[in-house]
């Protein structure tokens, strides 16, 4: 038996170097937060990247320049075993509700532009929970991707007091269009603000911090970077190549992707600096993670993890993740607790001491005892969807749930010996395989009242509404 490593993959070295690291600089640290009054309840800032691969951050050994995330990783807590869904909308649904996307009808695909579907308005989502907890300002800045065809699906109809960004995924970074229609909004109205979407998201988030800092607030910053289309600003491209047009296709995508990640990281640095300048960084809960792994052939990298976006291998749904709140948790450490997107809501409820019964049963668990050090580890099984369940030492993937797997039989990973999921351990651990099979099949059998249709259904002949405004209630 090999040395137990709790599933932590070995570091990876990539043959990709930035042109000039001198162009990246960290902002100055603000004066001590003790000079300012802190609210009794922590501010909550959730920062979500889009299609960021495991190997695309400096604190995982990437040559991509991410100095601000690296500093947050050093000063905060690295969540080494953080899992999501392998695609966008399901992760966002689980993040907002604390419930498995399979219960919500949003599991096997995203919500595409041509779909009249969205997150059930009857679900109680995080901003609605925080409204009851006394948070007067609750903003979403960036990508929603949980419904656009009806007003009832809009963020402003679901507990957010401010929305600035886009309803769909995969918008153009410069024109802010999807399906030839402007998809950029300020609350209920269209916004014609000009600029690169990553920068606009950052600037609005910083403005919100300056406006909201005197009372506890919730800020959900959902970057569309580094999701396709691969579009970057010239000054960020120049950090990685001075000949982007003549690079081979693979290297060109890598350079563009890297430039997009660095721009996002710079924005995250500005957000963190705004917290410091307002003297609220010590009492602000900051959570960062990606909605899923990098897509295949999209410029990102999930190594040494196996697989990619769309798959239940770790490369598809085990993502870079950080959490920080100096006033609440011991910082500067790493934890290997199995956790993920559905744990955000119950953990925040625990941080705030909310003891009321949830509107609907939660699937996630609070990892607050591990964050505070009161408990070393919470034993649990985390259902990943589509025939997959993971716990501290094992992950089971049942056959026939994902055609990309090409598995003839159930696959059991035993992480202490095989962090890269290369060897099927069913024969060596039959009892655990059987136990996880029962759990997985139970969750796979869930049937929501309504579920989303296949991705391409209804695509042919679709015409987007003007500026993505819906008249349907």
Protein Blocks (a to p, Z undefined) as FASTA:
>chain_A
ZZdeehpacddddddddfblmlpccddddddfklpccdfbdcddddddehiafklcfklo
pabdcfklmmmmmmmccdfbbccdfbfklmmmmmmnopafklnopakbccdfklccdddf
kbccfklmmmmnopabacdehjeknojkbmklpmklnopabdcddfbghiafklopaehi
acddehjbccfbecdfklmmmmmmmmmmmmmmmpccddddddfbfcdcddddfklmmmmo
cclmlpcfklmmmmmmmmmmmmmmmmmmmmmmmmmmnopmmmcccddddfbdcdehilpa
fbfbecjehiabfklmpccdddddfklpcghiadfbdcdfklmmmmmmmmnopabdcfba
cfbdcfklmmnopafbdcddddebjhiacdfkbccddehkamklopabdcdddfklomno
paccklmmmmlmmmmmmmmmmmmmpccfbdcddfkgokgopacdehhiafbZZ
